[in-house]
């Protein structure tokens, strides 16, 4: 009987463990607790492009009291799962969403632009119900992904950005167009802004801050 109960416990625990690993709930658990009851004016949600921003330009976040909740490699499906913990529970006044690169890279499997948009819509609608003002950002340009070559992401990024912009306009959301100002003639990320064709370098983040600054008021 003890062996049976232990086996059942193990089986029942597996989905919870898998889900926890999938969403990476634990990454910001301690930091979120430290922010309890503190006023947050701007929270940044995203993937590695957001997470590395704080590493490349820590002063941008520390001096302005911005909160960074980027997790490398994440797709919008994973962000939806951790949205309550990493966004809603912190009660930010404003939310900046930069997401979609890893969906297009198929990090968690193939997904249509429409389904990516649906995930972002879910987060926007939950945020609005909690009186959080949302700013949507375009996906940064990318001609290819160094960890998954040959997907030809540039046209899909353009199409997704078109959907994001349309949705933002229809729902009175700010839309930050990084893509138009940071692309090269192949609709990839301009080499002056990157070393690996996907992630911004210091100059790339400076450019993003310049583009975003009018929306941080």
Secondary structure, DSSP 8 states (H G I E B T S, - for coil): -HHHHHHHHHHHHHHHHHHHHHHTGGGGHHHHHHTTT---SEEEEESHHHHHHHHH-HHHHHTTT-EEEE-TT--HHHHHHHHHHHTGGGT-SEEEEE--HHHHTTTTS---HHHHHHHHHHHHHHHHHTT-EEEEE-----S-BTTBTT--HHHHHHHHHHHHHHHHHHTT-EEE-HHHHHB-TTSSB-GGGBSSSSSB-HHHHHHHHHHHGGG--
